[in-house]
Amino acid sequence: MILEPYFYLIAIVSVFMHGMGKGGLIGAGSFGSLLAIPMLSIFIPPFQAVAILLLPLIFMDLSLIHI
């Protein structure tokens, strides 16, 4: 388990910015979606960073299908 508070801050910011970029926000959202995995890769391996970002994005897509 990762106990560094900076990891959780970076994880929340990267998931938020990647979701905004996926939602079509122009500017910081599209730039943030490019930087989400490299930002998380500072603390954890890249495959683990992709796995962390994948679950919220799948649930975002499922919620859009359900609405």
Secondary structure, DSSP 4 states (H G I P E B T S, - for coil): ----HHHHHHHHHHHHHHHHHHHT-TTHHHHHHHHHHHHHTTTS-HHHHHHHHHHHHHHHHHHHHH-
